[in-house]
Amino acid sequence: MSSCYLGIDISKERFAVTLLGGAQSASGQFSNDPAGFAKLARWLQKRRATSLHACLEATSRYWEALALFLHDQGHQVSVVNPKLVKRHAESIMQRNKTDAQDAFTIADYCQKHQPPLWEPPSPAYRELQALVRHIQALKADRQRERNRRETAISTEVVTAIDSHVAFLDDQIAQLEARINDHIDQHPDLKADKELLQSIPGIGDVLAATFLAEVRDVSRFQNAGQVAAYAGLTPGQRQSGSSLHSPGHLVKWGNPLLRSAFFMPALSAHRWNPVIAALKLRLEERGKSKMTIIVAIMRKLIHLCYGVLKTRQPFDPQHGIEQAISA
């Protein structure tokens, strides 16, 4: 167990820190860039914080460079869901909201709850994740441009939009080729991709996204944890006789992973007998279309976890038996 706890409230430009340990706490603020990281290291060294457990919230991607820096410095690092910190703030009756106060709350949460340690992905996975996330951003830009074209009334605007869409199409095609080449250059990634694509309904894009966002499935104890990581965990709201709401998704997980499974879930039943059996069973139970889609998304994640965990390609007969008995 570390003797010092560092809470970090991070944003795009700056981050505030609170150090707990010893007789008193200390606070500081630094720029969210390499110069700020170096100043933080000197600040910690001055306070003799050599055995350190740092904790950050998973806020956008602003935390990644600092977390990697602290890890490379030999410190323990945890990256936690902001909802957990918010609930901790409520539990300790925190009334003020400033950067310094938030950093203290994160440090206090780290000290009291000892969250799991974060391990940075390998350079190969970091590069894959960067490529996959960039192509997702380009696809989102392309869809926004297509939506604008539907309402454009100016010929010049339509021409400009078409030109931009064509440019994005070319960029996306180049990135797709780059992603495939990157995976082929790394034997572990290539083997994992081949296992994933043994599942009917899992193509190049979904396989790359799963590898980029989930990385090593051994980080998870079971397939349900991967589904929860994707934000595909069902929730209930029921209390006494006055509150009884329909089930809903608890979207606390990785939105990029969750969205990547949506479109494949619409058509996977055409090629995957396991998904076809699951879809038929749920339809016979009278489940709604969206409920069935979400169930298929979860099932596909379970199948992905299964082939990577067992290192065996997809076995449709075994999967059908599981789907029918589930």
N, C-alpha and C positions, 0 to 999 in steps of 0.2 A: 504494500500500500504506500502511495506517495505521501510525503510530508507536507507538500504544498499543492494547492489547487488553483488553477488559473481559469477564470471565467472570461470569455471573449464575446463581446457583442459586436458583430461585424456588419459592415455595409459596403457599398461599392467603393467609396473613397477612403474610409477610415475605419478603425476598430478601437473600441475601448476595452480595457482589461481591468480585472480586479484579482489580486493575488491574496489567497487565504493561506495562512500557515504561520506558526510562531505566535508571538504575542499580539500582533496587530496586522491589519490588512493594508494593502497598498493599491493604488489605482493609477492608471495612466492612459494615454491616448496616442495612437500612432497612425501613420498613413498606411493604407492597404496596398503596399508595393514593396519591392525588395529593400528599399532604403528604410522603410518602416519596420520591416522584419529584423533588419540588422540592429536598429535602435532598440527593439523589444529584447533581442538577445543580450545586449549590453545592460539593459534595465534589469533583466532577470539575474544576470551575473552579479550585478552590484548588490542585489538583495540575496545572493547566495541561494537562489532557487534552483538547485541542481537536480533534486528529485521531484519532478513536476508531473502533474496530471492536468492537462489542458482540456477544456471543453468548449465546443463551438456549436451553434445551431446550424442545421443544414439549410441555409438561406441562399436560394438560387445557386450560383457557382462561386460566390464571393469568398467562400471559406476555403476552397480547395488548395490554393497556393500557400496560404498560411499554415494549414494543417500539414501539408507536405513538408514545409520548412521546419515546423516544430518536431515532426517525426524524424526528419533527417538529423536534427540536433540531439536526438536521443531521448526526447520526452515522450511520455504516454499521451495519447490524443484520443478523445471521444468526440464523435459528431452525432448530435441528437436531434430528434424531431422537435421543432419549436413548440408544438402543442404540449409536450411534456414539461418544458420550461414554463410555459404559461400557467399550467396547472400547479406547478410548484410555487410560482409567484402568488397565486391565489391562496394556496395552503399556508403560506407564511404571512398572509395579509399585507402584501406589498401594495402600497397606495400610490407611490410616485413612479413615474416612468421617465427615466433619463437613461442615456447611454451608460453612465457609470453605475446606476442602480441595476440596470439589466445585466451588466457584466457581473455584479455582485451576486445576483440571483442565479446566474448560470454557474458561478463558482460554488455557491452554496448547494445547488442541486448536485453538482459533481461530487462534492465532499460527502453528502448524505446518501446518495444513491449509487455511487460507484458504477456509472454506465459502462457498457462494453467498450473495449478499445477498438479504435479504427486502424485498419491496415491499408496502406495505399496500394492501389493496383500497380502491376508491373508496367514498365514503359510501353510494352506492346498493347496492353489493355487501355492505357491512357490515350494512346494514339488512336486506337479503334473507337473509343468513346468520343473523342473529339471529332473524328470524321463522321460518325453516325449522328451526333447531335447537330453538326453543321448541316448535314443533308436534310435533317428533319426541319431545321430552321428555313432552309431554302424552299422546301416543299410547302411550308406554311406561307411563305412570301408568295409563292406561285399561286396558291389557292386564293389568297387575298386579291391578287391581280385579276384572276379569273372572275372573282365576284364583282370587282369594279367594272370589268368589261360588260357584264350583263346590264348595268345601269348607265353606261357611258352613252352620251348622245352626240358627242363630237367625233367626227371622222379622224381628226388628228389625234385625239386622245386614244381612240381605239387602236390606231396604228402604233402609237407609243407603247400601249399595253401589250399588244401582240409582239412587238420587238423585245420588250422586257421578258415576257413569258418564254420566248424562244431562247433568250440568253440564259434564263434560269434552267430551262430544259437541258441545255448544253452543259451547264455547271453541274447539274444533278447527275447526268450521265457520266461525266468525268469522275465525279466523286464515287459513284457506284462501282466503277471500274477500279478506282484506287482502293476502295474498301475490300473488294474481292482479292486484289493483289496483296494487300496487307495481310489478310487472313492466310492466303496461300504461302506467304513467306515465313509464317510461324507455325511449326508442326502441331503444337498444342491447340491453337485456335482452329487450324484446318481440321484436325480430328474431331473437335467438338462440333464444328459446323456440319461435318458429314453425319454425325450422330443425330443432330437436330433435324437435318433434312431427310433423315430416314422416316420421319413422321409426316404422313401426307397432310398437306396444308401448311407446312412450314417452308417458306421460300428463303431466298437470299437475304432479303431485307429484314424479315422477322428474325432469322437466325443471327444475323449480325447485331441487331438491336438487343436481343436476349443476351448475347455474349458480352456486349459493351456495358449493359446496365446491371446484369446479375453477376458477371464474371465467374468466380469459382463457386459452384453450387455447394461445396463442402462448408461454406460459411453458414448454411442453413441446415437446421436439424431435419426438416421434412419439407415436402412440397407445399404444405399449407403456409409455411412461413414465406416461401417465395411468392405465393399468391397474395399474402398480406403485404409484402414488400411492394407489389404492383398496385396495391389499393383495390384489390378484388375480394375483400372480406365482407360478407353480409353482416348487417347490424340490425338490432331490434330495438324498438321503443315501446316498452310495456311496463306499466306500474299500476297495480291495483285494478280497479274497474273503470277508471276514468281515462287512462291513457293506453291506447292499443293501436299503434300505427303500423302500417305495412312495413315489411323488411326493406332495407335500403343498403346501398354500398357505403362502406366506410372508406372514403377516398383519401386515406392518409399516406398512401404509398407513392411510388415513382410514377408520375403522370406520363412520362415518355414511354415507359414499358407498358403501361396500361393501354394507352392509345394505339400502340403498335399491334396489339392483339385484336383490336376491334374489327378491322376489315377482314382479316383472315377468318375470324369467327363467323362471319356472314356466309362464307362459302365452303368452309372446311368439311361440312357434311357430305359434299359431293364426292369427295375423294377418300375421306377417312372413315372407315367402318365404325370405329369407336365413337366418333363424334356423331355419326348418323344414328347409332343406337341410342346415344344419350339424348339427341334431339327428339327422336320418336317417343322415348319414354316420357320426357317432360311435356311434349305436346299432348300425350294421352292423359296426363295429369291436369291438363288445362292451364298450364303455366303461360304467362304473357310472353310476347316476342322478346322483350328486353331481358326478362328473367332468363330465357333460354340462351340468349346471346352471351350474357354474363357467365352463365354456367359453362358454356362452351369455351369462353376465354380462360376460365379457371382450369378446365380440363386440359386444354392445350398446354398451360403452364405446368400442370402436373406431369404431363407426358414429357415435356422438355426436361424437367427435373429428373424424371425416371431414367431416360436414356443416358443423361450425363452422369448420374449417380452410379448406375450399374455398369456403365461403359459398354452397354449392349444396344444394338439398333432396335428400332420399334418392332414390337411383336403384336400384330393386330389381334390375334386370337386371345392372347392373354389380356389385352386391353378391353376387348369386347366382354369377356367374362367379368372384369371389374366394373365396367360401365353398367351392365345389366344388374349386377348384384348390389350396386351402390344405392 
